Amino acid sequence: MIGKEIHHFAKELWPINRSITGDGVRETLKKISKHLPGLKIKSLKSGTKVFDWTIPKEWKVRKAYIITPKGEKICDFSKNNLHLVGYSIPYRGSMSLKELKKHLHTLPSQPNAIPYITSYYKKRWGFCISQSDLNNLENGSYKIVVDTSLFEGVLNYGELLIKGKSNKEVFLSTYICHPSMANNEISGLSVLTFLSKWLQEVLTLEYSYRIIFVPETIGSIAYLSRNYKKMKKKVIAGYNISCIGDNRDYSYLSSRNGKTISDVAAKHVLKWIDPNFKQYSWLYRGSDERQYCAPGIDLPVASILRTKYGSYPEYHTSLDDLKTVVTPKGLDGGYWAIRKTLEAIEKNKNYRAKVLCEPQMSRYKLYPTQRIGNLNKKISNMMDFLSLCDGDNSLIEIADLLKVPIWDLYDIADELISHKLIKANR
């Protein structure tokens, strides 16, 4: 399983403290670039206007922890990077447990989980702690150390362009801004890294592929602010890749349009991988598809997921790990779901028959000269396929009419082309 390789890479990424800016983002991009040497790492300065937003100051963490009245160190950022509220401003001081609780965040419904909390655009500091640990805190004076800094820096992102025969592009995006959470963060960027490696190995691609690794929301907005006009002209399909590593569900989140080739291909592939896959409408969006499909941007971007963000109990907590949640098998399934979808888009041509009436297929050794009983499935599919090659039906549409997965028709199409019985009419 390629899932084992992806899982190994995910383990490399696990300890890195990622946020929307900072060293963790750069370290993550550096690790990705070892697999994708052509990845270009770019930056935008703090204070840069990007549509209605402004690139924030860069955030750096040196250390953060709390010392209890008994001298015990708790909420230690070095032990778990979810303990510190993202973008916490610096603070040092002492306070009572009553005062401290105003800066502590828990999930009472999941008493053993550390929640993931951020405060990007309002200055505050805070810690995240499990409810069970909070319940055990005693009264007294607590020492707080939040050794962080916010300064004029940069927001980084990575971009890779893999050129195909056409200048028309398939756009793939994932985010690189969450700390140590497996399905919500690491699965997307690790799977997209290995999908990109595969695309680079394909000898002939029909389309070009524009691939980006960005901080969620602010990163996609920043990227679009610089590139959306040319993207609107070039991008014919795209996917936001997130939550693709668990082994529970397969899910599909539609584009705002709901009828793009991205939607059609995703639904076709998923129904053959898992007939019980979960479908979500645009109203259940929650990641960077919000930006890619926004009015005026209008890119054909959908999402293929395993269990959708917000739909599994470990979401945005320390329980979202690389042992019980994200597995090699789950990553393998996610990788192949997206890869098969990209292959479907690559192969989704319209074909037109070059011979009037039904060809004498036995002349081409494509049909038995002596028939006994029913035709085998491949020959039957070939004859039905040929009958639908009117130049209007796409390969996905023909596969749906024949009630077979599109990949069952790849060899058939190639064979008919080699005998000059059909031609591509894309």
C-alpha positions in Angstrom: 0.0 0.0 0.0 1.2 3.5 -0.8 -0.6 4.4 2.4 2.3 3.0 4.3 4.7 5.5 2.6 2.3 8.4 3.1 1.8 7.4 6.8 5.6 7.4 7.3 5.8 10.9 5.9 2.9 12.0 8.1 4.9 10.9 11.1 7.7 13.2 10.0 5.2 16.1 9.9 3.5 15.3 13.2 5.7 17.1 15.7 5.9 20.4 13.8 4.0 23.4 15.3 2.2 24.9 12.3 0.2 28.0 12.3 -0.9 30.5 9.6 2.7 31.9 9.6 6.1 31.1 11.1 8.8 28.5 11.3 6.5 25.6 11.4 5.0 26.5 8.0 8.5 26.9 6.5 9.7 23.6 8.0 6.7 21.8 6.6 7.2 23.2 3.1 10.9 22.2 3.3 9.9 18.6 4.1 7.4 18.6 1.2 10.0 20.0 -1.1 12.3 17.0 -0.5 9.6 14.9 -2.2 8.8 17.7 -4.7 12.0 19.5 -5.6 10.1 21.8 -8.1 8.0 23.3 -5.3 8.4 27.0 -5.2 8.2 28.5 -1.7 6.7 32.0 -1.9 6.0 34.7 0.7 3.8 37.8 1.3 4.8 40.4 3.8 2.8 41.2 6.9 0.4 44.1 6.3 -0.2 43.2 2.6 -3.8 43.7 1.6 -5.4 40.7 0.1 -9.0 41.5 -0.9 -10.8 42.3 2.4 -8.1 40.9 4.5 -4.5 41.8 5.7 -1.6 39.4 6.0 -1.1 39.3 9.8 2.1 39.6 11.8 4.3 36.5 12.0 4.0 34.4 15.2 6.9 32.7 17.0 6.8 30.4 20.0 9.8 29.8 22.2 8.1 28.2 25.2 4.8 28.2 27.0 3.7 26.5 30.2 2.0 26.9 33.6 3.5 26.1 37.0 1.1 24.8 39.6 1.2 25.8 43.3 3.1 22.5 43.9 5.7 23.3 41.3 4.4 21.0 38.7 4.7 22.1 35.0 1.4 21.7 33.1 0.1 22.7 29.7 3.7 22.4 28.4 3.8 23.5 24.8 7.0 21.4 24.3 5.0 18.3 25.2 1.9 19.0 23.1 1.7 22.0 20.8 -2.1 22.1 21.2 -1.7 23.3 24.7 -1.1 26.9 23.6 -3.9 28.9 22.0 -2.7 29.7 18.5 -1.3 33.2 18.1 -1.1 33.8 21.9 0.5 37.1 22.8 3.4 37.0 25.3 2.6 37.0 29.0 4.4 36.3 32.2 2.9 36.5 35.7 1.1 34.8 38.5 -2.6 34.5 39.3 -5.1 32.6 41.2 -6.9 29.5 39.8 -10.1 31.5 39.5 -8.3 34.1 37.3 -6.4 31.5 35.3 -9.6 29.6 34.4 -10.6 32.7 32.3 -7.6 31.7 30.0 -8.2 28.0 30.0 -10.1 26.1 27.3 -11.6 22.6 27.7 -14.1 20.2 26.1 -16.3 19.0 28.9 -18.0 16.5 26.5 -14.6 14.9 25.8 -12.9 15.1 29.2 -9.6 13.5 28.0 -9.1 15.7 24.9 -7.1 18.8 24.6 -9.0 21.2 22.3 -7.5 23.1 19.4 -8.2 26.9 19.8 -6.8 29.9 17.9 -7.0 33.7 18.2 -5.5 35.0 15.0 -7.1 38.4 14.8 -7.6 39.4 18.4 -4.8 39.8 20.9 -5.1 37.4 23.8 -3.3 34.5 25.4 -4.6 31.2 26.6 -4.0 27.5 27.2 -5.9 24.4 26.3 -6.2 21.6 28.8 -8.3 18.4 29.1 -11.3 18.7 31.3 -10.1 15.9 33.5 -6.8 17.7 34.2 -8.6 20.9 34.9 -10.8 19.2 37.4 -7.7 18.1 39.3 -6.2 21.6 39.7 -6.0 23.0 43.2 -6.5 26.5 44.5 -3.4 28.6 44.9 -1.1 30.8 42.9 -0.1 29.7 39.3 2.9 31.0 37.4 2.3 31.5 33.7 4.9 31.7 31.0 4.0 32.5 27.4 7.2 33.3 25.6 6.0 34.3 22.2 6.4 37.2 19.8 4.4 38.8 17.0 6.4 40.8 14.5 6.4 42.0 10.9 7.3 38.9 9.0 5.8 36.9 6.1 3.2 34.4 5.2 4.6 31.5 3.3 3.0 29.0 0.8 4.2 26.5 -1.7 3.3 26.2 -5.4 4.0 23.5 -8.0 3.0 23.6 -11.6 3.2 20.3 -13.5 2.7 20.9 -17.2 0.6 18.7 -19.5 -0.3 18.9 -23.2 -2.9 21.5 -22.5 -2.6 24.9 -20.8 -5.9 24.2 -19.1 -5.4 23.3 -15.5 -6.6 21.0 -12.7 -6.2 22.8 -9.4 -5.3 21.0 -6.2 -5.0 22.7 -2.8 -4.4 21.7 0.8 -3.7 23.6 4.0 -0.5 23.7 6.2 -1.5 25.7 9.2 -2.6 23.4 12.0 -0.4 21.9 14.6 -0.3 18.2 15.6 -3.6 16.8 14.3 -3.6 13.9 11.9 -6.8 13.8 9.8 -7.7 17.5 9.9 -4.2 18.6 8.9 -1.5 16.1 8.1 -3.5 13.7 6.0 -4.3 16.4 3.3 -0.8 17.7 2.9 0.8 14.2 3.0 -1.6 12.7 0.5 -1.3 15.7 -1.9 2.5 15.4 -1.7 2.3 11.8 -3.0 -0.4 12.6 -5.6 2.0 15.3 -6.9 4.8 12.8 -7.0 2.6 10.4 -9.1 1.6 13.2 -11.4 5.2 14.1 -12.1 5.8 10.5 -13.1 3.0 10.3 -15.6 4.6 10.5 -19.1 1.8 12.3 -20.8 -0.8 14.4 -19.0 -3.7 15.9 -20.9 -4.0 18.8 -18.5 -1.5 20.9 -16.5 -1.7 20.7 -12.7 -1.5 23.7 -10.4 -0.8 22.5 -6.8 -0.6 24.7 -3.8 0.1 24.2 0.0 -1.3 27.2 1.8 -2.4 28.3 5.3 -6.2 27.8 5.4 -8.4 30.8 4.7 -5.8 33.7 4.7 -3.5 31.6 2.5 -6.1 30.8 -0.1 -7.4 34.3 -0.1 -3.9 35.7 -0.5 -3.2 33.3 -3.4 -6.4 34.1 -5.1 -5.8 37.8 -4.8 -2.7 37.4 -6.9 -3.9 34.7 -9.3 -7.7 34.4 -9.6 -8.0 36.2 -13.0 -5.7 33.8 -14.8 -7.2 30.8 -12.8 -10.7 31.7 -14.0 -9.4 31.3 -17.6 -7.4 28.2 -17.1 -8.8 26.0 -14.3 -11.3 23.4 -15.6 -11.5 21.3 -12.4 -10.1 21.2 -8.9 -10.3 19.8 -5.4 -9.6 21.0 -1.9 -7.9 18.1 -0.1 -8.7 17.7 3.6 -9.5 15.0 6.1 -8.4 12.2 3.7 -6.7 9.7 6.1 -9.1 7.9 8.4 -10.7 4.6 7.5 -14.4 5.3 8.4 -16.2 7.0 5.6 -15.8 8.3 2.1 -17.4 11.7 1.6 -18.0 14.3 -1.1 -18.6 18.0 -0.7 -20.0 19.7 -3.8 -18.8 22.9 -5.4 -21.1 25.8 -5.2 -22.3 25.1 -8.7 -22.7 21.4 -8.0 -22.5 20.4 -11.6 -18.9 20.9 -12.6 -16.7 18.1 -14.0 -15.1 18.1 -10.5 -18.5 17.1 -9.1 -19.3 14.6 -11.8 -16.0 12.8 -11.7 -15.9 12.7 -7.8 -19.4 11.2 -7.6 -18.8 8.7 -10.3 -15.6 7.4 -8.7 -16.9 7.4 -5.2 -20.0 5.4 -6.0 -17.8 2.6 -7.3 -15.3 2.8 -4.4 -18.0 3.0 -1.7 -21.7 3.0 -2.8 -22.6 4.3 0.7 -20.3 7.4 0.5 -21.7 10.5 2.2 -22.8 13.4 0.1 -22.7 17.0 1.4 -24.1 20.0 -0.3 -22.3 23.4 -0.6 -24.2 24.5 2.5 -21.9 22.2 4.6 -18.7 23.8 3.3 -16.0 24.7 5.9 -12.5 24.8 4.3 -10.9 26.6 1.5 -13.6 25.7 -1.0 -15.3 28.7 0.6 -12.8 30.9 -1.2 -12.3 29.0 -4.4 -16.0 28.9 -5.1 -16.9 32.4 -3.8 -19.0 34.6 -6.0 -16.7 36.4 -8.5 -14.0 33.7 -8.1 -16.3 30.8 -9.3 -13.7 28.1 -9.6 -14.9 24.5 -10.2 -13.6 23.2 -6.9 -15.2 20.3 -4.9 -13.8 18.1 -2.1 -13.2 14.4 -1.8 -12.8 13.4 1.8 -12.8 10.3 4.1 -14.7 11.5 7.2 -15.6 15.2 6.7 -14.2 17.8 9.1 -16.5 18.4 12.0 -18.1 15.0 11.5 -15.8 12.8 13.7 -15.5 13.0 17.5 -11.7 13.6 17.5 -11.9 16.7 15.2 -9.9 19.7 16.4 -8.6 17.8 19.4 -5.5 16.0 20.6 -7.4 12.7 19.9 -7.0 13.2 16.2 -3.8 11.1 16.0 -1.8 8.8 13.7 -2.7 5.6 15.5 -6.4 5.3 16.0 -7.7 7.9 13.6 -5.4 8.2 10.6 -4.0 4.8 9.4 -2.0 3.6 6.4 -5.1 1.9 5.1 -7.2 5.1 5.5 -4.5 7.1 3.7 -4.2 4.5 1.0 -8.0 4.7 0.4 -8.0 8.5 0.3 -5.0 8.6 -2.1 -6.6 6.2 -4.5 -10.0 7.9 -4.4 -8.5 11.2 -5.5 -6.0 9.6 -8.0 -8.8 7.6 -9.7 -10.8 10.9 -9.9 -7.9 12.7 -11.5 -7.4 9.8 -13.9 -11.1 10.0 -14.8 -10.8 13.7 -15.6 -7.7 13.0 -17.7 -9.6 10.3 -19.7 -12.9 12.0 -19.9 -13.0 12.6 -23.6 -16.0 12.6 -26.0 -15.5 10.0 -28.7 -17.0 9.8 -32.1 -17.3 6.6 -34.3 -15.4 6.8 -37.5 -17.3 4.0 -39.3 -20.9 4.4 -40.3 -23.1 1.6 -39.0 -21.6 -1.2 -36.8 -18.1 -2.1 -37.9 -17.3 -5.7 -38.8 -15.5 -6.2 -35.5 -14.1 -9.7 -36.4 -12.0 -8.1 -39.1 -10.1 -6.4 -36.3 -10.0 -9.5 -34.1 -12.3 -7.8 -31.6 -15.2 -10.1 -32.0 -15.4 -13.9 -32.3 -15.9 -15.4 -35.7 -17.9 -18.1 -34.1 -20.3 -17.2 -31.4 -21.6 -19.7 -28.8 -23.8 -18.3 -26.1 -23.6 -14.8 -24.7 -20.7 -12.5 -25.4 -18.1 -12.0 -22.7 -18.4 -8.9 -20.6 -15.6 -7.0 -22.3 -16.9 -7.6 -25.8 -20.4 -6.7 -24.7 -19.1 -3.5 -23.1 -17.1 -2.7 -26.2 -20.1 -3.0 -28.5 -22.3 -0.9 -26.2 -19.5 1.6 -25.8 -19.1 1.9 -29.6 -22.9 2.4 -30.0 -22.7 5.5 -27.7 -19.8 7.2 -29.4 -21.8 10.0 -31.0 -19.4 12.7 -30.1 -21.7 14.1 -27.5 -21.4 11.6 -24.7 -18.3 11.9 -22.4 -16.5 8.8 -21.2 -18.0 9.3 -17.7 -21.5 9.6 -19.1 -21.0 6.4 -21.2 -19.7 4.6 -18.1 -22.8 5.7 -16.2 -25.1 4.5 -19.0 -23.3 1.1 -19.0 -23.3 1.0 -15.2 -19.6 0.3 -15.0 -16.7 2.3 -13.5 -14.9 4.5 -16.0 -11.7 2.6 -15.6 -13.3 -0.5 -17.2 -13.5 1.5 -20.4 -9.9 2.8 -20.6 -8.5 -0.2 -22.4 -11.6 -0.5 -24.6 -11.3 3.1 -25.8 -7.5 2.7 -26.4 -8.2 -0.5 -28.5 -10.9 1.1 -30.6 -8.6 4.1 -31.2 -5.7 1.9 -32.2 -8.0 0.3 -34.9 -9.2 3.7 -36.0 -12.8 2.9 -35.2 -13.3 6.0 -33.0 -11.6 9.3 -32.5 -11.4 11.7 -29.5 -13.7 14.6 -29.9 -12.7 16.6 -26.8 
